[in-house]
């Protein structure tokens, strides 16, 4: 049975690990320590334990500190050298095809990506729809690219726990929504933006404000759109945008990270708003499918193409935002579409691809 090391212990690597063990596919060892320790962990397994068949490099984000970034560069090169010397295969799990989520020193980031790309025998992308993009963006042969998938995020039991704070937040949001409904004859259609504030996500917050501005055109007896924004946005966005989010009557801002099990998202939201414009697959797509609610994204983006291909949501044309049209689509959402996606896209597919 193959033994493979994989950078970072998180919900993704641990879910692949669990299903690989359960289905007797292979032994996957997520590295719990910082990526800086990867060459040392690799050496430890080679010299003191069973030599791994392969090691998987994942995230290549850097740091604000130039010194730390240079250390990571050295770490990547050292990992590549050790793998080559001891005949351990190197794989790259390319979560972001176009670029890394965080890059303070683009030249060094490009260098690191080039080093890992050239040394890797396999390059994994997060969906088959990304293969063509990866071939062009990374300038590599299609034979070197393999697609994998995520799966149900409640596969790991601890992810599906709603603690007291989570329960309190859900209650608070629903009270806010009910108050909105009482004040008008029509109801509300609630969208949710949830996550960390990265550059690729901030544009979505501006779009929320634009959508909210269209509510003034909604008649009193029709549903209007409101938003719940969950995430530590206060320290990452400018004061003007933060003030608009905080004091808008149609936005409930939870300015901190709250872990709400995806299976409970449909208790507070009618749709998920995910207008990312990059070449990556976010777990939010799987979480929305698990909650059996649609995703709304920005038209002419990879995410929009993906949700249209798998039929798990709708694309929004920013030049012609119509509240009535959005509400109609969301209210008539057919949950079998979400169920089909979450059944077909699973952890076992990803695990088999890793070990094949």
Phi, psi and omega in degrees: 000131182291143175245125182231133173270145179223134180298134172073131175263107180215186184300326182288305182296323181288330176288318175298319180299313184296314182288328178295321178291316182297319183267006179058041181274320182174178180250113180253129182243097175294134179276114185283332182284169176304152180300338178301332183270003185306312180297327180289320177295318179299314178298320180300316179292323181291314188271327187249345181230199176286128181297131180287152176287324182205165172230138183251121173270138182241262188286135179241031175296153178247199186231161173296327179283124178297321180300313179296322180295320178292326176296318178296322176300314179296321178300314180298314181296318180296319178299316179299314181297313180299317180299318181292316182298319184260014176058043173258128182292145178247128176242152176239120174267100187273090182293326179239110185291318185282318178193172178283154180298319180239122180213104178272336181232083187306321181297316180293322178298315179298321179297315180297317178298321180294316179300311182292319180300312183290331182275344186278136175278329177228144174236120181265137170242161193275001175195152181298334180290346180269352183300312181297319178297317181295320180302318182279312184293319183268351179056055181229164179290142179298333181295343182268351187258133179231139177264143174230181180215163171269206180190200180298126182279358173264012178295324174269121189304321185295339181287338187262028181256130176250106182282182184301320180294320178299314179299318180296320180294317179298317178298317180297317179296316181292326175296318179298316179296316180297323177295323178296319182293320181297331184279355182217158179288323178278171179265198176230148174248114190259122174260154179232130171250123183221136178149193177267154181269097174249165183307320184289346182260338188297322179304327180297328179291323176294322179293325176302316179297323180293318178296316180300324181296337180282348181299333181296342179268358182272129180295156187299332185266000179256159177293143172241166183265133173235162183230145168251122179249117183240120179155158182284074186273335188305322184271356187247343183245165182288161185299324182297312180294318180299317179298318180296318179294318186290323188254005176289136179292338185256015179229131173255110183262122173250096190275056176193165178278123176236125179275103178251120180306132181306328180296345180254002180299325182287355173284338185237346185223152176262338177204161177253133180259116183222081185269033182300146180236061178217175183260072179212165176243119182266146177300340180303326179298318178290322180295319178296320178295322177296324179280351179063039175233153184284160174254136173248129183229177180276131180296152178067034173237166178297319181301318180296321178295322181291315182290332176286321180296315181270358176060048182244016179171200184225156176257143184249126176274109186297334182285346184215069181279120178238114182302315183301320181292318179297312181300317181300314181295316182294315182293338181255021180296136179256116189293342181298335180294317178295317182298321180296316181297311185290339177280319184280326182262104188222167182295328183294325177298314179297317181297318180297321180294322180297321187262355184287000000 
